[in-house]
């Protein structure tokens, strides 16, 4: 089965590099997942409203203990503090979305590398890519445990969308199977570099250019005071009005990805977002975040309930999106 993904999405992205304007009139809904089974209908309605209105929302009561989140952030900082020659022993394998990279992701929206380094964990493809235990004791086990906790939250949310779309409740859960060799959901540890003093007054700088995510659902963990994430609902918005999302060490910020937009026959929008550089009076230091990308297994077939698009495997869909956004540097 070959991909019929419409790469006009990349053309739209190329038009999203402008400064635009900012507005605080949009509400980023905070949805409490506490007592999920008893409140499933209520939570599903809240998720659907937030997802269809803006495509972004935040979760409380998600069940991942705060000490575990804090520990993973500490381990993330330790990873990126390793000398570059050490990190370079575990290079990104783009075809498998696994390993370490720095300053290699070029967004079509801005045409220059994002100002960050990252380390991708994709379970079936980590052979030879884990830091040695002498370098980061206990890192592998802790990260895999956290990745599974993220999967648990993601498939719970996706099960609500399955209900609303008329799929079997476990439709998306079955398509994101951590035990499968075709599993391609990814945990991404991110380090945005501190802003050099000479560039702190330069306007229009991005830590990550405007883009949509490729997956079904993204879970993003942030730190208090380390802001910059903005969303622009509506892919064709000529005026590009951006809304800042307040970072929180306790909430998970979620967004719909391109894969779920297609799988929902466009009912659930994947909207543009970016990480802007801090203003002159804002925190200028290193920014850390952790993203879990719930991407359907490579052999999963994506087709919406109404058949608005022809079926495509998740492997074909994702490969074209990744190749469009990673280009060799000249």
C-alpha positions as CSV (number, residue, x, y, z in Angstrom):
1,X,0.0,0.0,0.0
2,X,1.6,3.3,-1.0
3,X,1.1,6.7,0.5
4,X,-1.2,9.3,-1.1
5,X,-0.3,12.0,1.5
6,X,-0.8,15.5,0.2
7,X,2.5,17.3,0.5
8,X,0.7,20.6,-0.1
9,X,0.8,20.6,3.7
10,X,4.5,21.4,3.4
11,X,3.6,24.3,1.0
12,X,1.2,25.7,3.6
13,X,4.0,25.3,6.2
14,X,6.3,27.4,4.1
15,X,3.9,30.3,4.4
16,X,3.9,30.2,8.2
17,X,7.3,31.7,8.9
18,X,6.1,35.3,9.6
19,X,6.0,37.0,12.9
20,X,2.2,37.4,12.8
21,X,0.4,38.8,15.9
22,X,-0.4,37.5,19.3
23,X,-3.9,37.1,20.9
24,X,-4.9,35.9,24.3
25,X,-8.6,35.6,23.4
26,X,-8.5,31.8,22.8
27,X,-8.9,29.5,25.8
28,X,-6.6,26.5,26.1
29,X,-8.9,24.0,27.9
30,X,-7.6,22.2,31.0
31,X,-9.3,18.8,31.2
32,X,-9.2,16.7,34.4
33,X,-8.9,13.0,33.8
34,X,-9.5,12.1,37.5
35,X,-12.0,9.2,38.0
36,X,-11.7,8.5,34.3
37,X,-13.9,5.4,34.0
38,X,-16.7,7.0,36.0
39,X,-16.5,10.3,34.1
40,X,-15.7,8.9,30.6
41,X,-18.7,10.5,28.9
42,X,-18.0,13.9,30.4
43,X,-14.3,13.7,29.7
44,X,-14.9,12.6,26.1
45,X,-17.2,15.6,25.5
46,X,-14.6,18.0,26.9
47,X,-11.8,16.4,24.9
48,X,-13.8,16.6,21.7
49,X,-14.7,20.2,22.2
50,X,-11.1,21.3,22.9
51,X,-9.7,19.2,20.1
52,X,-12.1,20.4,17.4
53,X,-12.0,24.1,18.5
54,X,-8.2,24.6,18.8
55,X,-6.6,21.2,18.5
56,X,-4.6,21.9,21.8
57,X,-5.6,21.2,25.4
58,X,-4.0,20.5,28.7
59,X,-4.5,17.5,31.0
60,X,-4.6,17.4,34.8
61,X,-5.3,14.2,36.8
62,X,-3.4,12.2,34.2
63,X,-1.9,9.7,36.7
64,X,1.8,10.2,36.0
65,X,3.4,10.9,39.4
66,X,5.1,14.3,39.6
67,X,8.3,12.8,41.1
68,X,8.6,10.6,38.0
69,X,8.2,13.6,35.7
70,X,10.7,15.6,37.7
71,X,13.2,12.7,37.6
72,X,12.9,12.4,33.8
73,X,13.6,16.1,33.4
74,X,16.7,15.7,35.6
75,X,17.9,12.8,33.5
76,X,17.2,14.8,30.4
77,X,19.4,17.6,31.6
78,X,22.1,15.0,32.5
79,X,21.9,13.5,29.0
80,X,22.4,16.8,27.2
81,X,25.2,17.9,29.6
82,X,27.3,15.0,28.3
83,X,30.2,16.0,26.0
84,X,29.2,16.2,22.4
85,X,31.6,13.4,21.3
86,X,29.8,11.1,23.8
87,X,26.3,12.0,22.5
88,X,27.6,11.6,18.9
89,X,28.2,7.9,19.7
90,X,24.4,7.6,19.5
91,X,23.4,9.4,16.3
92,X,19.9,9.9,15.0
93,X,18.8,7.2,12.6
94,X,16.2,9.1,10.7
95,X,14.5,6.1,9.2
96,X,13.8,4.8,12.7
97,X,13.4,8.1,14.5
98,X,15.9,7.0,17.2
99,X,19.1,8.6,18.6
100,X,20.6,12.0,19.2
101,X,20.7,15.0,16.8
102,X,21.6,18.6,17.1
103,X,20.7,21.5,14.8
104,X,19.5,19.3,12.0
105,X,15.7,19.8,11.9
106,X,14.8,22.4,9.3
107,X,11.2,23.6,9.2
108,X,9.9,24.6,5.8
109,X,8.3,27.6,7.6
110,X,11.7,29.3,8.3
111,X,14.3,27.4,6.3
112,X,16.9,27.3,9.1
113,X,17.6,24.7,11.8
114,X,15.6,24.7,15.0
115,X,17.8,25.9,17.9
116,X,17.8,22.7,19.8
117,X,19.2,19.2,20.3
118,X,17.1,16.2,20.9
119,X,17.2,12.5,21.7
120,X,14.5,10.2,20.3
121,X,13.5,6.9,21.9
122,X,11.5,4.5,19.6
123,X,11.4,1.1,21.4
124,X,12.1,-1.4,18.6
125,X,15.1,0.6,17.2
126,X,17.3,1.4,20.2
127,X,20.0,-1.2,19.8
128,X,23.3,0.6,20.1
129,X,21.7,3.9,20.8
130,X,21.3,3.9,24.6
131,X,23.9,5.8,26.6
132,X,26.1,3.5,28.6
133,X,25.2,2.9,32.3
134,X,28.6,4.3,33.2
135,X,27.6,7.5,31.5
136,X,24.0,7.8,32.8
137,X,23.2,5.2,35.5
138,X,19.7,3.9,35.4
139,X,18.8,6.0,32.4
140,X,17.4,3.3,30.1
141,X,15.1,1.7,32.6
142,X,13.7,5.1,33.9
143,X,13.1,6.4,30.4
144,X,11.3,3.2,29.2
145,X,9.1,3.3,32.3
146,X,8.2,6.9,31.6
147,X,7.6,6.1,27.9
148,X,5.1,3.5,28.9
149,X,3.3,5.9,31.3
150,X,3.0,8.3,28.4
151,X,1.5,5.5,26.2
152,X,-1.1,4.8,28.9
153,X,-2.3,8.4,28.9
154,X,-2.2,8.7,25.1
155,X,-4.3,5.6,24.4
156,X,-6.8,6.6,27.1
157,X,-7.4,9.9,25.3
158,X,-7.4,8.3,21.9
159,X,-10.0,5.8,23.1
160,X,-12.3,8.8,23.8
161,X,-11.8,10.0,20.2
162,X,-12.5,6.4,18.9
163,X,-15.9,6.5,20.7
164,X,-16.8,9.8,19.1
165,X,-15.7,8.7,15.6
166,X,-17.7,5.5,15.8
167,X,-14.7,3.2,15.9
168,X,-14.4,0.3,18.4
169,X,-13.1,1.8,21.7
170,X,-9.7,0.0,21.4
171,X,-9.3,0.9,17.7
172,X,-6.4,3.3,18.3
173,X,-5.0,1.3,21.2
174,X,-4.5,-1.7,19.0
175,X,-2.8,0.5,16.4
176,X,-0.2,1.7,19.0
177,X,1.2,-1.6,20.3
178,X,4.4,-1.3,22.3
179,X,5.1,-5.0,22.0
180,X,4.9,-4.9,18.2
181,X,8.1,-4.7,16.1
182,X,6.2,-2.2,14.0
183,X,5.7,0.2,17.0
184,X,6.9,3.7,16.0
185,X,5.6,5.9,18.8
186,X,8.5,8.1,20.0
187,X,9.5,9.7,23.2
188,X,11.6,12.8,22.4
189,X,13.8,14.6,25.0
190,X,14.4,18.2,24.0
191,X,17.0,20.8,24.9
192,X,16.6,24.3,23.4
193,X,19.8,26.3,23.7
194,X,20.1,29.3,25.8
195,X,19.9,32.6,23.8
196,X,23.4,34.1,23.3
197,X,23.6,37.6,24.8
198,X,24.2,39.2,21.5
199,X,20.9,37.9,20.1
200,X,18.6,38.6,23.0
201,X,17.2,41.8,21.5
202,X,16.8,40.4,18.0
203,X,13.1,40.1,17.1
204,X,11.6,37.2,15.1
205,X,13.9,34.5,16.2
206,X,12.4,31.0,16.6
207,X,13.6,28.1,18.7
208,X,11.4,25.9,16.6
209,X,9.7,27.1,13.4
210,X,5.9,26.8,12.8
211,X,4.9,23.3,12.0
212,X,2.2,20.6,12.6
213,X,3.0,17.3,14.2
214,X,2.9,14.1,12.1
215,X,1.5,11.8,14.7
216,X,-2.0,11.0,16.1
217,X,-1.5,12.7,19.5
218,X,1.3,14.6,21.1
219,X,1.8,14.8,24.9
220,X,4.2,17.6,25.8
221,X,5.8,18.0,29.3
222,X,7.1,21.5,30.1
223,X,8.7,23.4,33.0
224,X,7.3,26.4,34.8
225,X,8.7,29.6,33.5
226,X,10.2,28.0,30.3
227,X,7.7,29.4,27.8
228,X,7.6,30.0,24.1
229,X,5.1,27.5,22.8
230,X,2.4,29.1,20.6
231,X,-0.5,27.8,18.6
232,X,-2.2,29.2,15.5
233,X,-5.6,27.5,14.9
234,X,-6.6,27.3,11.2
235,X,-4.1,26.3,8.6
236,X,-5.2,29.0,6.2
237,X,-5.3,31.9,8.6
238,X,-3.8,34.8,6.6
239,X,-3.3,37.0,9.6
240,X,-1.5,34.4,11.6
241,X,-2.8,35.1,15.1
242,X,-0.8,33.2,17.7
243,X,-1.8,32.2,21.2
244,X,0.8,31.5,23.8
245,X,0.4,28.4,26.0
246,X,1.4,28.9,29.6
247,X,4.0,26.2,30.5
248,X,3.3,24.1,33.6
249,X,5.4,21.5,35.4
250,X,2.2,19.7,36.4
251,X,0.0,19.7,33.3
252,X,0.5,17.8,30.1
253,X,-0.1,19.9,27.0
254,X,-1.6,17.9,24.1
255,X,-2.2,18.5,20.5
256,X,-3.7,16.6,17.5
257,X,-1.3,15.5,14.8
258,X,-1.7,15.1,11.0
259,X,-2.2,11.4,11.3
260,X,-5.3,11.7,13.4
261,X,-6.6,14.5,11.2
262,X,-6.6,12.1,8.3
263,X,-7.9,9.2,10.4
264,X,-10.9,11.4,11.5
265,X,-11.7,12.6,8.0
266,X,-10.6,16.1,9.0
267,X,-12.9,16.3,12.1
268,X,-9.9,16.7,14.4
269,X,-7.6,19.5,13.2
270,X,-3.8,19.4,13.4
271,X,-2.8,23.0,13.9
272,X,0.3,25.0,13.5
273,X,2.5,25.7,16.5
274,X,6.0,27.1,17.1
275,X,8.4,27.9,19.9
276,X,9.2,31.6,19.7
277,X,12.4,33.0,21.1
278,X,12.0,34.7,24.5
279,X,11.5,38.5,24.7
280,X,14.1,40.7,26.3
281,X,12.5,40.6,29.7
282,X,11.8,36.8,29.6
283,X,13.9,33.8,30.7
284,X,16.8,33.4,28.3
285,X,18.3,30.2,29.6
286,X,18.2,26.6,28.5
287,X,14.7,25.3,27.8
288,X,13.9,21.6,28.3
289,X,10.7,19.8,27.3
290,X,9.7,16.2,26.7
291,X,7.3,15.1,24.0
292,X,5.6,11.8,23.4
293,X,4.4,11.3,19.9
294,X,1.7,8.6,19.6
295,X,2.3,7.4,16.1
296,X,0.4,4.4,14.8
297,X,2.4,1.2,14.2
298,X,4.0,1.0,10.8
299,X,1.6,-1.7,9.5
300,X,-1.5,0.1,10.8
301,X,-3.9,1.2,8.1
302,X,-5.2,4.7,8.4
303,X,-8.7,5.3,7.0
304,X,-11.4,7.5,8.4
305,X,-14.9,6.3,9.3
306,X,-16.4,8.0,6.2
307,X,-13.6,7.0,3.8
308,X,-12.8,10.6,2.9
309,X,-9.3,9.6,1.9
310,X,-7.9,6.3,0.5
311,X,-6.2,4.0,3.0
312,X,-2.5,4.4,3.7
313,X,-0.2,2.6,6.1
314,X,1.2,4.6,8.9
315,X,4.7,3.8,7.7
316,X,4.2,5.4,4.3
317,X,2.4,8.4,5.8
318,X,5.1,9.1,8.4
319,X,8.0,8.6,6.1
320,X,6.9,11.3,3.7
321,X,6.3,13.8,6.5
322,X,9.7,13.2,8.2
323,X,11.6,13.4,4.9
324,X,9.9,16.7,4.1
325,X,11.2,18.2,7.3
326,X,14.7,16.8,7.7
327,X,17.1,18.0,5.0
328,X,20.9,17.6,4.8
329,X,22.6,20.8,5.8
330,X,24.8,22.4,3.1
